[in-house]
């Protein structure tokens, strides 16, 4: 079983198996979760709260992040090919990628 912990060491979510590929984490409260380097390929993260989560070096290819809260999320060096987002999330997504943009 995988325990996803916040930066404070608190367990915020558990998942059977060592791999989160294709996992249903929709609506999960993953605030501050340490998901560095995790395989979340094709995971369902719709509506999940990922604020302050560390997803650096994670594999999110094909994951559905529609409606997810990405405020303060670390996406450095994260595989993002085919990620699904809603237009309203683009600003937070670009900020998480540390990309400068003009409104």
MODELLER restraints for C-alpha pairs under 7 A, 6 or more apart:
rsr = mdl.restraints
at = mdl.atoms
rsr.add(forms.Gaussian(group=physical.xy_distance, feature=features.Distance(at['CA:1:A'], at['CA:14:A']), mean=6.73, stdev=0.5))
rsr.add(forms.Gaussian(group=physical.xy_distance, feature=features.Distance(at['CA:1:A'], at['CA:15:A']), mean=5.57, stdev=0.5))
rsr.add(forms.Gaussian(group=physical.xy_distance, feature=features.Distance(at['CA:1:A'], at['CA:16:A']), mean=4.30, stdev=0.5))
rsr.add(forms.Gaussian(group=physical.xy_distance, feature=features.Distance(at['CA:1:A'], at['CA:17:A']), mean=5.04, stdev=0.5))
rsr.add(forms.Gaussian(group=physical.xy_distance, feature=features.Distance(at['CA:1:A'], at['CA:18:A']), mean=6.40, stdev=0.5))
rsr.add(forms.Gaussian(group=physical.xy_distance, feature=features.Distance(at['CA:2:A'], at['CA:14:A']), mean=5.47, stdev=0.5))
rsr.add(forms.Gaussian(group=physical.xy_distance, feature=features.Distance(at['CA:2:A'], at['CA:15:A']), mean=5.01, stdev=0.5))
rsr.add(forms.Gaussian(group=physical.xy_distance, feature=features.Distance(at['CA:2:A'], at['CA:16:A']), mean=6.07, stdev=0.5))
rsr.add(forms.Gaussian(group=physical.xy_distance, feature=features.Distance(at['CA:2:A'], at['CA:17:A']), mean=6.29, stdev=0.5))
rsr.add(forms.Gaussian(group=physical.xy_distance, feature=features.Distance(at['CA:2:A'], at['CA:18:A']), mean=5.85, stdev=0.5))
rsr.add(forms.Gaussian(group=physical.xy_distance, feature=features.Distance(at['CA:3:A'], at['CA:11:A']), mean=6.12, stdev=0.5))
rsr.add(forms.Gaussian(group=physical.xy_distance, feature=features.Distance(at['CA:3:A'], at['CA:13:A']), mean=5.90, stdev=0.5))
rsr.add(forms.Gaussian(group=physical.xy_distance, feature=features.Distance(at['CA:3:A'], at['CA:14:A']), mean=4.38, stdev=0.5))
rsr.add(forms.Gaussian(group=physical.xy_distance, feature=features.Distance(at['CA:3:A'], at['CA:15:A']), mean=6.48, stdev=0.5))
rsr.add(forms.Gaussian(group=physical.xy_distance, feature=features.Distance(at['CA:4:A'], at['CA:11:A']), mean=5.71, stdev=0.5))
rsr.add(forms.Gaussian(group=physical.xy_distance, feature=features.Distance(at['CA:4:A'], at['CA:12:A']), mean=5.71, stdev=0.5))
rsr.add(forms.Gaussian(group=physical.xy_distance, feature=features.Distance(at['CA:4:A'], at['CA:13:A']), mean=5.07, stdev=0.5))
rsr.add(forms.Gaussian(group=physical.xy_distance, feature=features.Distance(at['CA:4:A'], at['CA:14:A']), mean=5.93, stdev=0.5))
rsr.add(forms.Gaussian(group=physical.xy_distance, feature=features.Distance(at['CA:4:A'], at['CA:33:A']), mean=6.11, stdev=0.5))
rsr.add(forms.Gaussian(group=physical.xy_distance, feature=features.Distance(at['CA:4:A'], at['CA:34:A']), mean=6.53, stdev=0.5))
rsr.add(forms.Gaussian(group=physical.xy_distance, feature=features.Distance(at['CA:5:A'], at['CA:11:A']), mean=4.33, stdev=0.5))
rsr.add(forms.Gaussian(group=physical.xy_distance, feature=features.Distance(at['CA:5:A'], at['CA:12:A']), mean=5.42, stdev=0.5))
rsr.add(forms.Gaussian(group=physical.xy_distance, feature=features.Distance(at['CA:5:A'], at['CA:33:A']), mean=5.19, stdev=0.5))
rsr.add(forms.Gaussian(group=physical.xy_distance, feature=features.Distance(at['CA:5:A'], at['CA:34:A']), mean=5.79, stdev=0.5))
rsr.add(forms.Gaussian(group=physical.xy_distance, feature=features.Distance(at['CA:6:A'], at['CA:12:A']), mean=6.32, stdev=0.5))
rsr.add(forms.Gaussian(group=physical.xy_distance, feature=features.Distance(at['CA:6:A'], at['CA:31:A']), mean=6.84, stdev=0.5))
rsr.add(forms.Gaussian(group=physical.xy_distance, feature=features.Distance(at['CA:6:A'], at['CA:32:A']), mean=4.68, stdev=0.5))
rsr.add(forms.Gaussian(group=physical.xy_distance, feature=features.Distance(at['CA:6:A'], at['CA:33:A']), mean=4.02, stdev=0.5))
rsr.add(forms.Gaussian(group=physical.xy_distance, feature=features.Distance(at['CA:6:A'], at['CA:34:A']), mean=5.79, stdev=0.5))
rsr.add(forms.Gaussian(group=physical.xy_distance, feature=features.Distance(at['CA:7:A'], at['CA:32:A']), mean=5.54, stdev=0.5))
rsr.add(forms.Gaussian(group=physical.xy_distance, feature=features.Distance(at['CA:7:A'], at['CA:33:A']), mean=6.21, stdev=0.5))
rsr.add(forms.Gaussian(group=physical.xy_distance, feature=features.Distance(at['CA:7:A'], at['CA:34:A']), mean=6.32, stdev=0.5))
rsr.add(forms.Gaussian(group=physical.xy_distance, feature=features.Distance(at['CA:12:A'], at['CA:29:A']), mean=6.87, stdev=0.5))
rsr.add(forms.Gaussian(group=physical.xy_distance, feature=features.Distance(at['CA:12:A'], at['CA:30:A']), mean=6.12, stdev=0.5))
rsr.add(forms.Gaussian(group=physical.xy_distance, feature=features.Distance(at['CA:19:A'], at['CA:39:A']), mean=6.21, stdev=0.5))
rsr.add(forms.Gaussian(group=physical.xy_distance, feature=features.Distance(at['CA:20:A'], at['CA:39:A']), mean=5.65, stdev=0.5))
rsr.add(forms.Gaussian(group=physical.xy_distance, feature=features.Distance(at['CA:20:A'], at['CA:40:A']), mean=5.04, stdev=0.5))
rsr.add(forms.Gaussian(group=physical.xy_distance, feature=features.Distance(at['CA:21:A'], at['CA:39:A']), mean=5.48, stdev=0.5))
rsr.add(forms.Gaussian(group=physical.xy_distance, feature=features.Distance(at['CA:21:A'], at['CA:40:A']), mean=4.53, stdev=0.5))
rsr.add(forms.Gaussian(group=physical.xy_distance, feature=features.Distance(at['CA:21:A'], at['CA:41:A']), mean=4.82, stdev=0.5))
rsr.add(forms.Gaussian(group=physical.xy_distance, feature=features.Distance(at['CA:21:A'], at['CA:42:A']), mean=6.08, stdev=0.5))
rsr.add(forms.Gaussian(group=physical.xy_distance, feature=features.Distance(at['CA:21:A'], at['CA:43:A']), mean=5.76, stdev=0.5))
rsr.add(forms.Gaussian(group=physical.xy_distance, feature=features.Distance(at['CA:22:A'], at['CA:40:A']), mean=6.54, stdev=0.5))
rsr.add(forms.Gaussian(group=physical.xy_distance, feature=features.Distance(at['CA:22:A'], at['CA:41:A']), mean=6.05, stdev=0.5))
rsr.add(forms.Gaussian(group=physical.xy_distance, feature=features.Distance(at['CA:22:A'], at['CA:42:A']), mean=4.64, stdev=0.5))
rsr.add(forms.Gaussian(group=physical.xy_distance, feature=features.Distance(at['CA:22:A'], at['CA:43:A']), mean=3.98, stdev=0.5))
rsr.add(forms.Gaussian(group=physical.xy_distance, feature=features.Distance(at['CA:22:A'], at['CA:44:A']), mean=6.63, stdev=0.5))
rsr.add(forms.Gaussian(group=physical.xy_distance, feature=features.Distance(at['CA:23:A'], at['CA:43:A']), mean=4.79, stdev=0.5))
rsr.add(forms.Gaussian(group=physical.xy_distance, feature=features.Distance(at['CA:23:A'], at['CA:44:A']), mean=6.16, stdev=0.5))
rsr.add(forms.Gaussian(group=physical.xy_distance, feature=features.Distance(at['CA:24:A'], at['CA:43:A']), mean=6.10, stdev=0.5))
rsr.add(forms.Gaussian(group=physical.xy_distance, feature=features.Distance(at['CA:24:A'], at['CA:44:A']), mean=4.84, stdev=0.5))
rsr.add(forms.Gaussian(group=physical.xy_distance, feature=features.Distance(at['CA:24:A'], at['CA:45:A']), mean=6.83, stdev=0.5))
rsr.add(forms.Gaussian(group=physical.xy_distance, feature=features.Distance(at['CA:25:A'], at['CA:44:A']), mean=5.53, stdev=0.5))
rsr.add(forms.Gaussian(group=physical.xy_distance, feature=features.Distance(at['CA:25:A'], at['CA:45:A']), mean=5.01, stdev=0.5))
rsr.add(forms.Gaussian(group=physical.xy_distance, feature=features.Distance(at['CA:25:A'], at['CA:48:A']), mean=6.85, stdev=0.5))
rsr.add(forms.Gaussian(group=physical.xy_distance, feature=features.Distance(at['CA:26:A'], at['CA:44:A']), mean=5.51, stdev=0.5))
rsr.add(forms.Gaussian(group=physical.xy_distance, feature=features.Distance(at['CA:26:A'], at['CA:45:A']), mean=4.47, stdev=0.5))
rsr.add(forms.Gaussian(group=physical.xy_distance, feature=features.Distance(at['CA:26:A'], at['CA:46:A']), mean=4.69, stdev=0.5))
rsr.add(forms.Gaussian(group=physical.xy_distance, feature=features.Distance(at['CA:26:A'], at['CA:47:A']), mean=5.78, stdev=0.5))
rsr.add(forms.Gaussian(group=physical.xy_distance, feature=features.Distance(at['CA:26:A'], at['CA:48:A']), mean=5.41, stdev=0.5))
rsr.add(forms.Gaussian(group=physical.xy_distance, feature=features.Distance(at['CA:27:A'], at['CA:45:A']), mean=6.92, stdev=0.5))
rsr.add(forms.Gaussian(group=physical.xy_distance, feature=features.Distance(at['CA:27:A'], at['CA:46:A']), mean=6.23, stdev=0.5))
rsr.add(forms.Gaussian(group=physical.xy_distance, feature=features.Distance(at['CA:27:A'], at['CA:47:A']), mean=4.65, stdev=0.5))
rsr.add(forms.Gaussian(group=physical.xy_distance, feature=features.Distance(at['CA:27:A'], at['CA:48:A']), mean=4.16, stdev=0.5))
rsr.add(forms.Gaussian(group=physical.xy_distance, feature=features.Distance(at['CA:27:A'], at['CA:49:A']), mean=6.94, stdev=0.5))
rsr.add(forms.Gaussian(group=physical.xy_distance, feature=features.Distance(at['CA:28:A'], at['CA:48:A']), mean=4.73, stdev=0.5))
rsr.add(forms.Gaussian(group=physical.xy_distance, feature=features.Distance(at['CA:28:A'], at['CA:49:A']), mean=6.31, stdev=0.5))
rsr.add(forms.Gaussian(group=physical.xy_distance, feature=features.Distance(at['CA:29:A'], at['CA:48:A']), mean=5.98, stdev=0.5))
rsr.add(forms.Gaussian(group=physical.xy_distance, feature=features.Distance(at['CA:29:A'], at['CA:49:A']), mean=4.95, stdev=0.5))
rsr.add(forms.Gaussian(group=physical.xy_distance, feature=features.Distance(at['CA:30:A'], at['CA:48:A']), mean=6.86, stdev=0.5))
rsr.add(forms.Gaussian(group=physical.xy_distance, feature=features.Distance(at['CA:30:A'], at['CA:49:A']), mean=5.41, stdev=0.5))
rsr.add(forms.Gaussian(group=physical.xy_distance, feature=features.Distance(at['CA:30:A'], at['CA:50:A']), mean=5.07, stdev=0.5))
rsr.add(forms.Gaussian(group=physical.xy_distance, feature=features.Distance(at['CA:30:A'], at['CA:53:A']), mean=6.80, stdev=0.5))
rsr.add(forms.Gaussian(group=physical.xy_distance, feature=features.Distance(at['CA:31:A'], at['CA:49:A']), mean=5.73, stdev=0.5))
rsr.add(forms.Gaussian(group=physical.xy_distance, feature=features.Distance(at['CA:31:A'], at['CA:50:A']), mean=4.95, stdev=0.5))
rsr.add(forms.Gaussian(group=physical.xy_distance, feature=features.Distance(at['CA:31:A'], at['CA:51:A']), mean=4.96, stdev=0.5))
rsr.add(forms.Gaussian(group=physical.xy_distance, feature=features.Distance(at['CA:31:A'], at['CA:52:A']), mean=5.75, stdev=0.5))
rsr.add(forms.Gaussian(group=physical.xy_distance, feature=features.Distance(at['CA:31:A'], at['CA:53:A']), mean=5.64, stdev=0.5))
rsr.add(forms.Gaussian(group=physical.xy_distance, feature=features.Distance(at['CA:32:A'], at['CA:50:A']), mean=6.92, stdev=0.5))
rsr.add(forms.Gaussian(group=physical.xy_distance, feature=features.Distance(at['CA:32:A'], at['CA:51:A']), mean=6.31, stdev=0.5))
rsr.add(forms.Gaussian(group=physical.xy_distance, feature=features.Distance(at['CA:32:A'], at['CA:52:A']), mean=4.50, stdev=0.5))
rsr.add(forms.Gaussian(group=physical.xy_distance, feature=features.Distance(at['CA:32:A'], at['CA:53:A']), mean=4.01, stdev=0.5))
rsr.add(forms.Gaussian(group=physical.xy_distance, feature=features.Distance(at['CA:32:A'], at['CA:54:A']), mean=6.84, stdev=0.5))
rsr.add(forms.Gaussian(group=physical.xy_distance, feature=features.Distance(at['CA:33:A'], at['CA:53:A']), mean=4.64, stdev=0.5))
rsr.add(forms.Gaussian(group=physical.xy_distance, feature=features.Distance(at['CA:33:A'], at['CA:54:A']), mean=6.28, stdev=0.5))
rsr.add(forms.Gaussian(group=physical.xy_distance, feature=features.Distance(at['CA:34:A'], at['CA:53:A']), mean=6.08, stdev=0.5))
rsr.add(forms.Gaussian(group=physical.xy_distance, feature=features.Distance(at['CA:34:A'], at['CA:54:A']), mean=5.12, stdev=0.5))
rsr.add(forms.Gaussian(group=physical.xy_distance, feature=features.Distance(at['CA:34:A'], at['CA:55:A']), mean=6.99, stdev=0.5))
rsr.add(forms.Gaussian(group=physical.xy_distance, feature=features.Distance(at['CA:35:A'], at['CA:54:A']), mean=5.59, stdev=0.5))
rsr.add(forms.Gaussian(group=physical.xy_distance, feature=features.Distance(at['CA:35:A'], at['CA:55:A']), mean=4.98, stdev=0.5))
rsr.add(forms.Gaussian(group=physical.xy_distance, feature=features.Distance(at['CA:35:A'], at['CA:58:A']), mean=7.00, stdev=0.5))
rsr.add(forms.Gaussian(group=physical.xy_distance, feature=features.Distance(at['CA:36:A'], at['CA:54:A']), mean=5.79, stdev=0.5))
rsr.add(forms.Gaussian(group=physical.xy_distance, feature=features.Distance(at['CA:36:A'], at['CA:55:A']), mean=4.82, stdev=0.5))
rsr.add(forms.Gaussian(group=physical.xy_distance, feature=features.Distance(at['CA:36:A'], at['CA:56:A']), mean=5.02, stdev=0.5))
rsr.add(forms.Gaussian(group=physical.xy_distance, feature=features.Distance(at['CA:36:A'], at['CA:57:A']), mean=5.83, stdev=0.5))
rsr.add(forms.Gaussian(group=physical.xy_distance, feature=features.Distance(at['CA:36:A'], at['CA:58:A']), mean=5.63, stdev=0.5))
rsr.add(forms.Gaussian(group=physical.xy_distance, feature=features.Distance(at['CA:37:A'], at['CA:55:A']), mean=6.93, stdev=0.5))
rsr.add(forms.Gaussian(group=physical.xy_distance, feature=features.Distance(at['CA:37:A'], at['CA:56:A']), mean=6.36, stdev=0.5))
rsr.add(forms.Gaussian(group=physical.xy_distance, feature=features.Distance(at['CA:37:A'], at['CA:57:A']), mean=4.57, stdev=0.5))
rsr.add(forms.Gaussian(group=physical.xy_distance, feature=features.Distance(at['CA:37:A'], at['CA:58:A']), mean=4.00, stdev=0.5))
rsr.add(forms.Gaussian(group=physical.xy_distance, feature=features.Distance(at['CA:37:A'], at['CA:59:A']), mean=6.97, stdev=0.5))
rsr.add(forms.Gaussian(group=physical.xy_distance, feature=features.Distance(at['CA:38:A'], at['CA:58:A']), mean=4.80, stdev=0.5))
rsr.add(forms.Gaussian(group=physical.xy_distance, feature=features.Distance(at['CA:38:A'], at['CA:59:A']), mean=6.37, stdev=0.5))
rsr.add(forms.Gaussian(group=physical.xy_distance, feature=features.Distance(at['CA:39:A'], at['CA:58:A']), mean=5.94, stdev=0.5))
rsr.add(forms.Gaussian(group=physical.xy_distance, feature=features.Distance(at['CA:39:A'], at['CA:59:A']), mean=4.90, stdev=0.5))
rsr.add(forms.Gaussian(group=physical.xy_distance, feature=features.Distance(at['CA:39:A'], at['CA:60:A']), mean=6.92, stdev=0.5))
rsr.add(forms.Gaussian(group=physical.xy_distance, feature=features.Distance(at['CA:40:A'], at['CA:58:A']), mean=6.98, stdev=0.5))
rsr.add(forms.Gaussian(group=physical.xy_distance, feature=features.Distance(at['CA:40:A'], at['CA:59:A']), mean=5.50, stdev=0.5))
rsr.add(forms.Gaussian(group=physical.xy_distance, feature=features.Distance(at['CA:40:A'], at['CA:60:A']), mean=5.02, stdev=0.5))
rsr.add(forms.Gaussian(group=physical.xy_distance, feature=features.Distance(at['CA:40:A'], at['CA:63:A']), mean=6.99, stdev=0.5))
rsr.add(forms.Gaussian(group=physical.xy_distance, feature=features.Distance(at['CA:41:A'], at['CA:59:A']), mean=5.52, stdev=0.5))
rsr.add(forms.Gaussian(group=physical.xy_distance, feature=features.Distance(at['CA:41:A'], at['CA:60:A']), mean=4.62, stdev=0.5))
rsr.add(forms.Gaussian(group=physical.xy_distance, feature=features.Distance(at['CA:41:A'], at['CA:61:A']), mean=4.89, stdev=0.5))
rsr.add(forms.Gaussian(group=physical.xy_distance, feature=features.Distance(at['CA:41:A'], at['CA:62:A']), mean=5.94, stdev=0.5))
rsr.add(forms.Gaussian(group=physical.xy_distance, feature=features.Distance(at['CA:41:A'], at['CA:63:A']), mean=5.74, stdev=0.5))
rsr.add(forms.Gaussian(group=physical.xy_distance, feature=features.Distance(at['CA:42:A'], at['CA:60:A']), mean=6.73, stdev=0.5))
rsr.add(forms.Gaussian(group=physical.xy_distance, feature=features.Distance(at['CA:42:A'], at['CA:61:A']), mean=6.19, stdev=0.5))
rsr.add(forms.Gaussian(group=physical.xy_distance, feature=features.Distance(at['CA:42:A'], at['CA:62:A']), mean=4.57, stdev=0.5))
rsr.add(forms.Gaussian(group=physical.xy_distance, feature=features.Distance(at['CA:42:A'], at['CA:63:A']), mean=4.07, stdev=0.5))
rsr.add(forms.Gaussian(group=physical.xy_distance, feature=features.Distance(at['CA:42:A'], at['CA:64:A']), mean=6.94, stdev=0.5))
rsr.add(forms.Gaussian(group=physical.xy_distance, feature=features.Distance(at['CA:43:A'], at['CA:63:A']), mean=4.74, stdev=0.5))
rsr.add(forms.Gaussian(group=physical.xy_distance, feature=features.Distance(at['CA:43:A'], at['CA:64:A']), mean=6.43, stdev=0.5))
rsr.add(forms.Gaussian(group=physical.xy_distance, feature=features.Distance(at['CA:44:A'], at['CA:63:A']), mean=6.00, stdev=0.5))
rsr.add(forms.Gaussian(group=physical.xy_distance, feature=features.Distance(at['CA:44:A'], at['CA:64:A']), mean=5.14, stdev=0.5))
rsr.add(forms.Gaussian(group=physical.xy_distance, feature=features.Distance(at['CA:45:A'], at['CA:63:A']), mean=6.98, stdev=0.5))
rsr.add(forms.Gaussian(group=physical.xy_distance, feature=features.Distance(at['CA:45:A'], at['CA:64:A']), mean=5.54, stdev=0.5))
rsr.add(forms.Gaussian(group=physical.xy_distance, feature=features.Distance(at['CA:45:A'], at['CA:65:A']), mean=5.03, stdev=0.5))
rsr.add(forms.Gaussian(group=physical.xy_distance, feature=features.Distance(at['CA:45:A'], at['CA:68:A']), mean=6.64, stdev=0.5))
rsr.add(forms.Gaussian(group=physical.xy_distance, feature=features.Distance(at['CA:46:A'], at['CA:64:A']), mean=5.85, stdev=0.5))
rsr.add(forms.Gaussian(group=physical.xy_distance, feature=features.Distance(at['CA:46:A'], at['CA:65:A']), mean=4.97, stdev=0.5))
rsr.add(forms.Gaussian(group=physical.xy_distance, feature=features.Distance(at['CA:46:A'], at['CA:66:A']), mean=4.82, stdev=0.5))
rsr.add(forms.Gaussian(group=physical.xy_distance, feature=features.Distance(at['CA:46:A'], at['CA:67:A']), mean=5.62, stdev=0.5))
rsr.add(forms.Gaussian(group=physical.xy_distance, feature=features.Distance(at['CA:46:A'], at['CA:68:A']), mean=5.55, stdev=0.5))
rsr.add(forms.Gaussian(group=physical.xy_distance, feature=features.Distance(at['CA:47:A'], at['CA:66:A']), mean=6.35, stdev=0.5))
rsr.add(forms.Gaussian(group=physical.xy_distance, feature=features.Distance(at['CA:47:A'], at['CA:67:A']), mean=4.51, stdev=0.5))
rsr.add(forms.Gaussian(group=physical.xy_distance, feature=features.Distance(at['CA:47:A'], at['CA:68:A']), mean=4.17, stdev=0.5))
rsr.add(forms.Gaussian(group=physical.xy_distance, feature=features.Distance(at['CA:47:A'], at['CA:69:A']), mean=6.98, stdev=0.5))
rsr.add(forms.Gaussian(group=physical.xy_distance, feature=features.Distance(at['CA:48:A'], at['CA:68:A']), mean=4.67, stdev=0.5))
rsr.add(forms.Gaussian(group=physical.xy_distance, feature=features.Distance(at['CA:48:A'], at['CA:69:A']), mean=6.38, stdev=0.5))
rsr.add(forms.Gaussian(group=physical.xy_distance, feature=features.Distance(at['CA:49:A'], at['CA:68:A']), mean=5.74, stdev=0.5))
rsr.add(forms.Gaussian(group=physical.xy_distance, feature=features.Distance(at['CA:49:A'], at['CA:69:A']), mean=4.81, stdev=0.5))
rsr.add(forms.Gaussian(group=physical.xy_distance, feature=features.Distance(at['CA:50:A'], at['CA:68:A']), mean=6.73, stdev=0.5))
rsr.add(forms.Gaussian(group=physical.xy_distance, feature=features.Distance(at['CA:50:A'], at['CA:69:A']), mean=5.41, stdev=0.5))
rsr.add(forms.Gaussian(group=physical.xy_distance, feature=features.Distance(at['CA:50:A'], at['CA:70:A']), mean=5.37, stdev=0.5))
rsr.add(forms.Gaussian(group=physical.xy_distance, feature=features.Distance(at['CA:50:A'], at['CA:73:A']), mean=6.37, stdev=0.5))
rsr.add(forms.Gaussian(group=physical.xy_distance, feature=features.Distance(at['CA:51:A'], at['CA:69:A']), mean=5.71, stdev=0.5))
rsr.add(forms.Gaussian(group=physical.xy_distance, feature=features.Distance(at['CA:51:A'], at['CA:70:A']), mean=5.16, stdev=0.5))
rsr.add(forms.Gaussian(group=physical.xy_distance, feature=features.Distance(at['CA:51:A'], at['CA:71:A']), mean=4.76, stdev=0.5))
rsr.add(forms.Gaussian(group=physical.xy_distance, feature=features.Distance(at['CA:51:A'], at['CA:72:A']), mean=5.36, stdev=0.5))
rsr.add(forms.Gaussian(group=physical.xy_distance, feature=features.Distance(at['CA:51:A'], at['CA:73:A']), mean=5.38, stdev=0.5))
rsr.add(forms.Gaussian(group=physical.xy_distance, feature=features.Distance(at['CA:52:A'], at['CA:71:A']), mean=6.58, stdev=0.5))
rsr.add(forms.Gaussian(group=physical.xy_distance, feature=features.Distance(at['CA:52:A'], at['CA:72:A']), mean=4.56, stdev=0.5))
rsr.add(forms.Gaussian(group=physical.xy_distance, feature=features.Distance(at['CA:52:A'], at['CA:73:A']), mean=4.61, stdev=0.5))
rsr.add(forms.Gaussian(group=physical.xy_distance, feature=features.Distance(at['CA:53:A'], at['CA:73:A']), mean=4.91, stdev=0.5))
rsr.add(forms.Gaussian(group=physical.xy_distance, feature=features.Distance(at['CA:53:A'], at['CA:74:A']), mean=6.32, stdev=0.5))
rsr.add(forms.Gaussian(group=physical.xy_distance, feature=features.Distance(at['CA:54:A'], at['CA:73:A']), mean=6.01, stdev=0.5))
rsr.add(forms.Gaussian(group=physical.xy_distance, feature=features.Distance(at['CA:54:A'], at['CA:74:A']), mean=4.79, stdev=0.5))
rsr.add(forms.Gaussian(group=physical.xy_distance, feature=features.Distance(at['CA:54:A'], at['CA:75:A']), mean=6.97, stdev=0.5))
rsr.add(forms.Gaussian(group=physical.xy_distance, feature=features.Distance(at['CA:55:A'], at['CA:74:A']), mean=5.53, stdev=0.5))
rsr.add(forms.Gaussian(group=physical.xy_distance, feature=features.Distance(at['CA:55:A'], at['CA:75:A']), mean=5.24, stdev=0.5))
rsr.add(forms.Gaussian(group=physical.xy_distance, feature=features.Distance(at['CA:55:A'], at['CA:78:A']), mean=6.80, stdev=0.5))
rsr.add(forms.Gaussian(group=physical.xy_distance, feature=features.Distance(at['CA:56:A'], at['CA:74:A']), mean=5.81, stdev=0.5))
rsr.add(forms.Gaussian(group=physical.xy_distance, feature=features.Distance(at['CA:56:A'], at['CA:75:A']), mean=4.85, stdev=0.5))
rsr.add(forms.Gaussian(group=physical.xy_distance, feature=features.Distance(at['CA:56:A'], at['CA:76:A']), mean=4.70, stdev=0.5))
rsr.add(forms.Gaussian(group=physical.xy_distance, feature=features.Distance(at['CA:56:A'], at['CA:77:A']), mean=5.73, stdev=0.5))
rsr.add(forms.Gaussian(group=physical.xy_distance, feature=features.Distance(at['CA:56:A'], at['CA:78:A']), mean=5.38, stdev=0.5))
rsr.add(forms.Gaussian(group=physical.xy_distance, feature=features.Distance(at['CA:57:A'], at['CA:76:A']), mean=6.54, stdev=0.5))
rsr.add(forms.Gaussian(group=physical.xy_distance, feature=features.Distance(at['CA:57:A'], at['CA:77:A']), mean=4.96, stdev=0.5))
rsr.add(forms.Gaussian(group=physical.xy_distance, feature=features.Distance(at['CA:57:A'], at['CA:78:A']), mean=4.52, stdev=0.5))
rsr.add(forms.Gaussian(group=physical.xy_distance, feature=features.Distance(at['CA:58:A'], at['CA:78:A']), mean=4.97, stdev=0.5))
rsr.add(forms.Gaussian(group=physical.xy_distance, feature=features.Distance(at['CA:58:A'], at['CA:79:A']), mean=6.36, stdev=0.5))
rsr.add(forms.Gaussian(group=physical.xy_distance, feature=features.Distance(at['CA:59:A'], at['CA:78:A']), mean=6.00, stdev=0.5))
rsr.add(forms.Gaussian(group=physical.xy_distance, feature=features.Distance(at['CA:59:A'], at['CA:79:A']), mean=4.78, stdev=0.5))
rsr.add(forms.Gaussian(group=physical.xy_distance, feature=features.Distance(at['CA:59:A'], at['CA:80:A']), mean=6.97, stdev=0.5))
rsr.add(forms.Gaussian(group=physical.xy_distance, feature=features.Distance(at['CA:60:A'], at['CA:78:A']), mean=6.96, stdev=0.5))
rsr.add(forms.Gaussian(group=physical.xy_distance, feature=features.Distance(at['CA:60:A'], at['CA:79:A']), mean=5.52, stdev=0.5))
rsr.add(forms.Gaussian(group=physical.xy_distance, feature=features.Distance(at['CA:60:A'], at['CA:80:A']), mean=5.25, stdev=0.5))
rsr.add(forms.Gaussian(group=physical.xy_distance, feature=features.Distance(at['CA:60:A'], at['CA:83:A']), mean=6.85, stdev=0.5))
rsr.add(forms.Gaussian(group=physical.xy_distance, feature=features.Distance(at['CA:61:A'], at['CA:79:A']), mean=5.78, stdev=0.5))
rsr.add(forms.Gaussian(group=physical.xy_distance, feature=features.Distance(at['CA:61:A'], at['CA:80:A']), mean=4.85, stdev=0.5))
rsr.add(forms.Gaussian(group=physical.xy_distance, feature=features.Distance(at['CA:61:A'], at['CA:81:A']), mean=4.82, stdev=0.5))
rsr.add(forms.Gaussian(group=physical.xy_distance, feature=features.Distance(at['CA:61:A'], at['CA:82:A']), mean=5.61, stdev=0.5))
rsr.add(forms.Gaussian(group=physical.xy_distance, feature=features.Distance(at['CA:61:A'], at['CA:83:A']), mean=5.83, stdev=0.5))
rsr.add(forms.Gaussian(group=physical.xy_distance, feature=features.Distance(at['CA:62:A'], at['CA:81:A']), mean=6.40, stdev=0.5))
rsr.add(forms.Gaussian(group=physical.xy_distance, feature=features.Distance(at['CA:62:A'], at['CA:82:A']), mean=4.53, stdev=0.5))
rsr.add(forms.Gaussian(group=physical.xy_distance, feature=features.Distance(at['CA:62:A'], at['CA:83:A']), mean=4.74, stdev=0.5))
rsr.add(forms.Gaussian(group=physical.xy_distance, feature=features.Distance(at['CA:62:A'], at['CA:84:A']), mean=7.00, stdev=0.5))
rsr.add(forms.Gaussian(group=physical.xy_distance, feature=features.Distance(at['CA:63:A'], at['CA:83:A']), mean=5.06, stdev=0.5))
rsr.add(forms.Gaussian(group=physical.xy_distance, feature=features.Distance(at['CA:63:A'], at['CA:84:A']), mean=6.39, stdev=0.5))
rsr.add(forms.Gaussian(group=physical.xy_distance, feature=features.Distance(at['CA:64:A'], at['CA:83:A']), mean=5.95, stdev=0.5))
rsr.add(forms.Gaussian(group=physical.xy_distance, feature=features.Distance(at['CA:64:A'], at['CA:84:A']), mean=4.72, stdev=0.5))
rsr.add(forms.Gaussian(group=physical.xy_distance, feature=features.Distance(at['CA:64:A'], at['CA:85:A']), mean=6.84, stdev=0.5))
rsr.add(forms.Gaussian(group=physical.xy_distance, feature=features.Distance(at['CA:65:A'], at['CA:83:A']), mean=6.89, stdev=0.5))
rsr.add(forms.Gaussian(group=physical.xy_distance, feature=features.Distance(at['CA:65:A'], at['CA:84:A']), mean=5.57, stdev=0.5))
rsr.add(forms.Gaussian(group=physical.xy_distance, feature=features.Distance(at['CA:65:A'], at['CA:85:A']), mean=5.36, stdev=0.5))
rsr.add(forms.Gaussian(group=physical.xy_distance, feature=features.Distance(at['CA:66:A'], at['CA:84:A']), mean=6.05, stdev=0.5))
rsr.add(forms.Gaussian(group=physical.xy_distance, feature=features.Distance(at['CA:66:A'], at['CA:85:A']), mean=4.57, stdev=0.5))
rsr.add(forms.Gaussian(group=physical.xy_distance, feature=features.Distance(at['CA:66:A'], at['CA:86:A']), mean=5.35, stdev=0.5))
rsr.add(forms.Gaussian(group=physical.xy_distance, feature=features.Distance(at['CA:67:A'], at['CA:86:A']), mean=6.48, stdev=0.5))
rsr.add(forms.Gaussian(group=physical.xy_distance, feature=features.Distance(at['CA:70:A'], at['CA:92:A']), mean=5.86, stdev=0.5))
rsr.add(forms.Gaussian(group=physical.xy_distance, feature=features.Distance(at['CA:70:A'], at['CA:93:A']), mean=6.34, stdev=0.5))
rsr.add(forms.Gaussian(group=physical.xy_distance, feature=features.Distance(at['CA:71:A'], at['CA:92:A']), mean=5.61, stdev=0.5))
rsr.add(forms.Gaussian(group=physical.xy_distance, feature=features.Distance(at['CA:72:A'], at['CA:96:A']), mean=6.18, stdev=0.5))
rsr.add(forms.Gaussian(group=physical.xy_distance, feature=features.Distance(at['CA:73:A'], at['CA:96:A']), mean=5.39, stdev=0.5))
rsr.add(forms.Gaussian(group=physical.xy_distance, feature=features.Distance(at['CA:74:A'], at['CA:96:A']), mean=5.53, stdev=0.5))
rsr.add(forms.Gaussian(group=physical.xy_distance, feature=features.Distance(at['CA:75:A'], at['CA:96:A']), mean=5.71, stdev=0.5))
rsr.add(forms.Gaussian(group=physical.xy_distance, feature=features.Distance(at['CA:75:A'], at['CA:97:A']), mean=5.45, stdev=0.5))
rsr.add(forms.Gaussian(group=physical.xy_distance, feature=features.Distance(at['CA:76:A'], at['CA:97:A']), mean=6.08, stdev=0.5))
